[in-house]
Amino acid sequence: MKLEVKKIGNSTGLILPKELLSRLNLAQGDWLSLTEGGDGSVRLSPLDPTFEKGMEIAEKAMKTYRNALSELAK
C-alpha cells in the first residue's frame, strides 16, 4: 500500500485509505504510535495509553537513576 505525504493547511500529513483505517480499527481523531526500526523502517500502530504512561514512568526512572544504571551496565 502506497501512502502520499501531502500538505494539509500549514502542516504535512498522510492520508490513510478507508481500507487501512478499517483494518486498524481507527477513526478520525485517534492517535497512532510510531516505532522506528534499525533498518530505517517505521511501524504505525494504534496508541495504547497504558503503554505510553508506563514509558513515561520508565523514562523518568532512567533519568533519575542514570548513574546507577550506568554502573550496573558495566
N, CA, C and O of each residue as an XYZ file, in Angstrom:
296
protein
N       0.846     -1.169      0.000
C       0.000      0.000      0.000
C       0.898      1.240      0.000
O       1.794      1.366      0.834
N       0.653      2.136     -0.925
C       1.437      3.360     -1.016
C       0.661      4.496     -0.369
O      -0.543      4.642     -0.582
N       1.374      5.308      0.431
C       0.788      6.494      1.051
C       1.549      7.708      0.564
O       2.772      7.676      0.426
N       0.822      8.772      0.308
C       1.441     10.001     -0.171
C       1.489     11.031      0.952
O       0.511     11.221      1.675
N       2.641     11.694      1.089
C       2.788     12.791      2.039
C       2.206     14.027      1.371
O       2.609     14.390      0.266
N       1.250     14.681      2.049
C       0.560     15.828      1.457
C       0.586     17.023      2.393
O       0.674     16.875      3.612
N       0.507     18.198      1.810
C       0.361     19.419      2.595
C      -1.107     19.543      2.988
O      -2.002     19.465      2.146
N      -1.335     19.740      4.294
C      -2.688     19.895      4.818
C      -2.702     21.179      5.635
O      -2.251     21.192      6.781
N      -3.214     22.253      5.056
C      -3.159     23.548      5.728
C      -1.711     23.980      5.884
O      -0.966     24.028      4.906
N      -1.307     24.296      7.119
C       0.078     24.676      7.395
C       0.921     23.482      7.832
O       2.074     23.650      8.230
N       0.358     22.284      7.761
C       1.050     21.073      8.208
C       1.286     20.132      7.040
O       0.874     20.397      5.911
N       1.953     19.037      7.332
C       2.157     17.975      6.367
C       1.633     16.695      6.985
O       1.848     16.455      8.173
N       0.956     15.874      6.217
C       0.384     14.662      6.777
C       0.248     13.559      5.758
O       0.552     13.724      4.576
N      -0.218     12.428      6.251
C      -0.503     11.271      5.416
C      -2.007     11.078      5.340
O      -2.713     11.233      6.337
N      -2.480     10.750      4.189
C      -3.887     10.404      4.019
C      -3.964      8.886      4.056
O      -3.358      8.202      3.230
N      -4.721      8.361      5.031
C      -4.855      6.912      5.167
C      -6.133      6.451      4.470
O      -7.211      6.985      4.734
N      -6.020      5.468      3.588
C      -7.201      4.956      2.886
C      -8.203      4.324      3.856
O      -7.832      3.836      4.923
N      -9.485      4.342      3.462
C     -10.546      3.771      4.296
C     -10.257      2.320      4.667
O     -10.528      1.893      5.789
N      -9.705      1.562      3.714
C      -9.415      0.147      3.971
C      -8.438     -0.020      5.131
O      -8.606     -0.908      5.966
N      -7.413      0.838      5.181
C      -6.418      0.767      6.250
C      -7.026      1.187      7.578
O      -6.780      0.554      8.604
N      -7.817      2.250      7.561
C      -8.480      2.694      8.788
C      -9.367      1.595      9.349
O      -9.405      1.372     10.559
N     -10.073      0.917      8.472
C     -10.949     -0.175      8.895
C     -10.132     -1.331      9.474
O     -10.482     -1.882     10.518
N      -9.054     -1.692      8.800
C      -8.212     -2.802      9.240
C      -7.582     -2.526     10.607
O      -7.448     -3.436     11.424
N      -7.195     -1.269     10.855
C      -6.578     -0.886     12.131
C      -7.613     -0.471     13.178
O      -7.268     -0.159     14.317
N      -8.878     -0.473     12.777
C      -9.963     -0.059     13.673
C      -9.734      1.366     14.181
O      -9.837      1.635     15.378
N      -9.422      2.270     13.255
C      -9.143      3.667     13.574
C     -10.241      4.563     13.029
O     -10.909      4.245     12.045
N     -10.403      5.692     13.703
C     -11.336      6.715     13.243
C     -10.642      8.063     13.335
O      -9.598      8.194     13.974
N     -11.223      9.053     12.697
C     -10.656     10.393     12.735
C     -10.535     10.839     14.192
O     -11.470     10.683     14.978
N      -9.366     11.398     14.544
C      -9.130     11.856     15.905
C      -8.371     10.866     16.766
O      -7.871     11.231     17.831
N      -8.273      9.593     16.318
C      -7.492      8.600     17.056
C      -6.006      8.921     16.918
O      -5.593      9.599     15.977
N      -5.210      8.428     17.863
C      -3.770      8.643     17.851
C      -3.056      7.362     17.460
O      -3.524      6.262     17.757
N      -1.901      7.513     16.782
C      -1.061      6.386     16.398
C       0.286      6.499     17.090
O       0.746      7.590     17.427
N       0.904      5.350     17.293
C       2.256      5.294     17.838
C       3.180      4.889     16.704
O       2.861      3.972     15.946
N       4.322      5.558     16.573
C       5.286      5.246     15.533
C       6.522      4.650     16.188
O       7.070      5.218     17.133
N       6.956      3.500     15.680
C       8.167      2.844     16.166
C       9.137      2.750     14.993
O       8.782      2.273     13.915
N      10.372      3.213     15.220
C      11.391      3.163     14.172
C      12.207      1.895     14.295
O      12.624      1.519     15.391
N      12.437      1.234     13.167
C      13.280      0.045     13.130
C      14.718      0.427     12.852
O      14.988      1.509     12.331
N      15.634     -0.447     13.194
C      17.056     -0.189     12.973
C      17.419     -0.098     11.506
O      18.457      0.463     11.156
N      16.581     -0.640     10.649
C      16.851     -0.626      9.207
C      16.209      0.565      8.496
O      16.174      0.615      7.267
N      15.697      1.530      9.282
C      15.061      2.706      8.690
C      13.572      2.536      8.465
O      12.910      3.469      8.010
N      13.033      1.374      8.770
C      11.604      1.155      8.603
C      10.837      1.804      9.751
O      11.411      2.111     10.796
N       9.558      2.007      9.554
C       8.692      2.544     10.602
C       7.473      1.654     10.734
O       7.038      1.020      9.772
N       6.925      1.616     11.954
C       5.730      0.823     12.220
C       4.719      1.722     12.899
O       5.021      2.353     13.913
N       3.516      1.782     12.340
C       2.422      2.545     12.925
C       1.452      1.577     13.582
O       1.088      0.557     12.997
N       1.037      1.899     14.793
C       0.047      1.080     15.481
C      -0.830      1.986     16.334
O      -0.409      3.075     16.723
N      -2.040      1.540     16.623
C      -2.913      2.354     17.470
C      -2.241      2.630     18.815
O      -1.595      1.751     19.387
N      -2.396      3.845     19.309
C      -1.767      4.253     20.564
C      -2.424      3.549     21.738
O      -3.649      3.513     21.847
N      -1.603      2.992     22.612
C      -2.068      2.335     23.830
C      -1.739      3.255     24.998
O      -0.573      3.338     25.385
N      -2.728      3.958     25.583
C      -2.458      4.920     26.653
C      -1.761      4.294     27.861
O      -0.955      4.957     28.513
N      -2.054      3.041     28.167
C      -1.411      2.375     29.300
C       0.078      2.200     29.033
O       0.901      2.437     29.918
N       0.426      1.788     27.824
C       1.834      1.622     27.455
C       2.552      2.961     27.496
O       3.668      3.050     28.007
N       1.923      4.004     26.963
C       2.532      5.322     26.948
C       2.822      5.817     28.366
O       3.893      6.371     28.614
N       1.895      5.630     29.290
C       2.087      6.042     30.675
C       3.251      5.266     31.295
O       4.076      5.839     32.007
N       3.314      3.959     31.020
C       4.419      3.140     31.516
C       5.761      3.614     30.990
O       6.748      3.631     31.725
N       5.803      4.001     29.714
C       7.049      4.504     29.131
C       7.464      5.835     29.766
O       8.653      6.069     29.980
N       6.511      6.696     30.065
C       6.828      7.963     30.735
C       7.453      7.697     32.097
O       8.438      8.335     32.468
N       6.880      6.753     32.843
C       7.408      6.401     34.166
C       8.810      5.811     34.029
O       9.705      6.160     34.798
N       9.007      4.917     33.053
C      10.319      4.294     32.846
C      11.369      5.333     32.460
O      12.495      5.288     32.957
N      11.010      6.271     31.577
C      11.960      7.305     31.162
C      12.345      8.198     32.335
O      13.505      8.590     32.459
N      11.391      8.518     33.188
C      11.682      9.337     34.369
C      12.627      8.581     35.312
O      13.572      9.164     35.844
N      12.370      7.292     35.516
C      13.220      6.478     36.385
C      14.628      6.362     35.809
O      15.605      6.443     36.552
N      14.744      6.174     34.495
C      16.064      6.056     33.870
C      16.846      7.352     34.006
O      18.062      7.328     34.200
N      16.159      8.479     33.906
C      16.826      9.767     34.059
C      17.273      9.970     35.502
O      18.381     10.442     35.755
N      16.407      9.614     36.446
C      16.721      9.778     37.872
C      17.883      8.884     38.289
O      18.763      9.315     39.034
N      17.891      7.650     37.815
C      18.894      6.670     38.243
C      19.933      6.404     37.159
O      20.474      5.303     37.063
N      20.208      7.421     36.343
C      21.143      7.277     35.224
C      22.506      6.758     35.669
O      23.047      5.841     35.050
N      23.072      7.328     36.735
C      24.400      6.914     37.190
C      24.396      5.469     37.680
O      25.296      4.700     37.343
N      23.402      5.098     38.466
C      23.316      3.726     38.977
C      23.147      2.739     37.826
O      23.778      1.682     37.828
N      22.302      3.065     36.842
C      22.107      2.183     35.697
C      23.381      2.059     34.869
O      23.679      0.992     34.331
N      24.124      3.149     34.770
C      25.393      3.121     34.036
C      26.380      2.180     34.714
O      27.081      1.424     34.042
N      26.437      2.224     36.048
C      27.333      1.334     36.793
C      26.897     -0.123     36.649
O      27.739     -1.008     36.497
N      25.607     -0.375     36.694
C      25.105     -1.737     36.560
C      25.358     -2.311     35.173
O      25.487     -3.525     35.015
N      25.429     -1.446     34.172
C      25.625     -1.895     32.802
C      27.057     -2.348     32.522
O      27.318     -2.970     31.493
N      27.995     -2.038     33.440
C      29.404     -2.399     33.224
C      29.622     -3.875     33.414
O      30.746     -4.356     33.273
